[in-house]
């Protein structure tokens, strides 16, 4: 028996589950588990440990019976050899840091697992798939989930629930960053449910996790048996103040960088771009893309060499494809009909009806053909296969019209922008609103102004004790209801797409929003999409600018956004036709793409900025072969489109009000000595409560730096509160007249008058009236409001005069009043 064990290799396997325990299960046979007492189990263990392997096998097999036995694998000690990790140290061109990838030690049951390390930031990534297809091949069933553990930075959530649970918005955005470059690289027709999971397990506050997450997820797929066709890597590119480009900059470098560019791709091409910048030119963007692309090429080549050593053979048995002859048959049936519909139909509804009619015709023709052949060679196709073939034919028709004739689905030229209309002041009770319409895409944008308490706060692994005071004071929330495309569907919490589109629009507008020192309000912008047929996120940028202006936000300059598309085909397949050439390919760049051009084209490139520079950009590419020259052409065409859109926005009718709404709370900001914050607050908040009661303001907010924000229902109330706070923390200038100040108490030598809540001054009896009264109570009473003038301030004590104000009111010159009150 031992020889058979050794010859089978069971006893030499280093894995615990396939060592002696597995051998025992193999030779003992199927057994039923029974819960013996502790004494019974220990007796069997002591007996078995006295025997050799052969005898132990016999011992357990002899005690096996069809009804009840102790499982041998639970009782027999096994020889265990710890697993070892295979390691790759990635050299990252343009960066001072390396990235270390490890596999084989952790997560061995996943199809692929990677522990990625950069500095002391560590990400654990796994890739798994279902054993058989769960989809139909029409859509890749890929899910990416990225999570940042608070424990990675030695923190615990500040919320009531301490367990890491529901993904935060920032984590969802990183999940999208990881998903987008991976999706095009899966084998076409892969229908097995695939899940990529990532956790940040250690965070050093220096090396940001996003580029590591893309590379780690791609590496986990690359070494697995899941059919990812090529290695994918991601990098972040920053632009330092001296003009130096750097790959994967540190957190401190990013604080001074004018560029935040995420790039992902393969060794041959860029697949995904997402970035935000402070008004950079197209030339600077192309230079940064080229810099990042070189680093990606190097990373992918290193990963592919490593995968040859440690990777698993790729699966090819689960790919679901449309029958080879079906697409040709569909094209012969309805290709001409679809071509005519795309050439003449100018609206989405008409084109949709034409496609539906074509699909019905295909189903009827194929069903008739199948019936006429019986069960012969014609065969039958599922409705889904026919639908997929029809979509492919529709794509061929649309693309050929653009490349051969320069004709788009709605009749426009390749660089034409759809008609644009806009109007501001749409909603009377909001602080600012605008309606922006571009073709069949429409957005209602609303601006709400608030205080620091209305700022967006997020608790995360990366949160530090010294946060930016302006963090979260401007944010955009994007809503995409299913009715915007004439459908029914789920409503409620925002989905991944809504969060991604909102983040893009927010980052596009952030550079034009004034700082808190210039405009102390918190600015919340909402965009509700009421119609959608292409680039609703860029419509949110345009409508957002108008809503900000309507709310009176002093933006630095207007910006606009546009979505660009691309049709790319090998030049050899086309002959002569429309479009430009780049190497062996012919391409056409499309401005202001429709939804169908996005779905059936090769690129979705969104660009936002002013007339000549860029603030935000996002690109997703579905095919390889898009070069930097093609991107430069797309950026140049996008600039012309932005200039046209900005001109149309200037024609907004009615135009934005460019002033604060009557319903906007008025806010004033001042700064006090931080050591005097306690004076403003008062004991138990008493002073600040009195200030609010006296002036009618709704809020007085202070921070540790001494910044004070005063919010009132109108300008007068806020100004009054500001004056009183200044009186509290600083001595008033001699000669300052203070009116309607209440008398707090009387004394033999005068009366005390409240200058503001928390501070009072003395009116000496000689300054109450002329001549001085013998009895203070004969001229004033407690609670009476009188007008006083500041005579002097000595050590915080304020000397006041009622007599001086009376002389001023009677027309006596100020100089004479000062001379008389000073005893001259």
Secondary structure, 3 states (H helix, E strand, C coil): CHHHHHHHCCCCCCCHHHCHHHHHHHHHCCCCECCCCHHHHHHHHHHHHCCCHHHHHHHHHHCCCCCCECCHHHHCCCCCCCCCCEEEEEECCCCCCEEEEEECCCCCCCCEEEEEEECCEEEEEEEEECCCCCCCCCCCCEEEEEEECHHHHCCCCCCCCCCCCCCCHHHHHHHHHHHHHHHCCECCCECCCEEEEEEEEECCCCECCHHHHHHHHHHHHHCCCCCECCCCEEEEEEECCCCCEEECCEHHHHHHCCEEEEEEECCCCEEEEEEEEEEECHHHHHHHHHHHHHHHHHHHHHHHHHHHHHCCCCCCCCECCCCHHHHHHHHHHHHHHHHHHHHHCCCHHHHHHHHHHHHHHHHHHHHHHHHHHCCCCCCCCCHHHHHHHHHHHHHHHHHHHHHHHCCCCCCCCCCCCCCEEEEECCCCCCCEEEEEEECCEEEEEEEEEECHHHCCCCCCCCCCCCCCCCCCCEEEEEEECHHHHCCCCCCCCCCHHHHHHHHHHHHHHHCCCCCCCCCCCEEEEEEEEEECCCCHHHHHHHHHHHHHHHCCCCCCCCCEEEEEEEEEEEHHHCCCCCCEEECCEEEEEEECCCHHHHHHCCEEEEEEECCCCEEEEEEEECCCCCCHHHHHHHHHHHHHHHHHHHHHHCCCCCCCCCCCCCCCCEEEEEECCHHHHHHHHCHHHHHHHHHHHHHCCCEEEECCCCEEEEEECCHHHHHHHHHHHHHHHCCCCCCCEEEEEEEEEEECCEEEEEEECCEEEEEEHHHCCCCCCCCHHHCCCCCCEEEEEEEEEECCEEEEEHHHHHHHHCCCCHHHHHHHHCCC
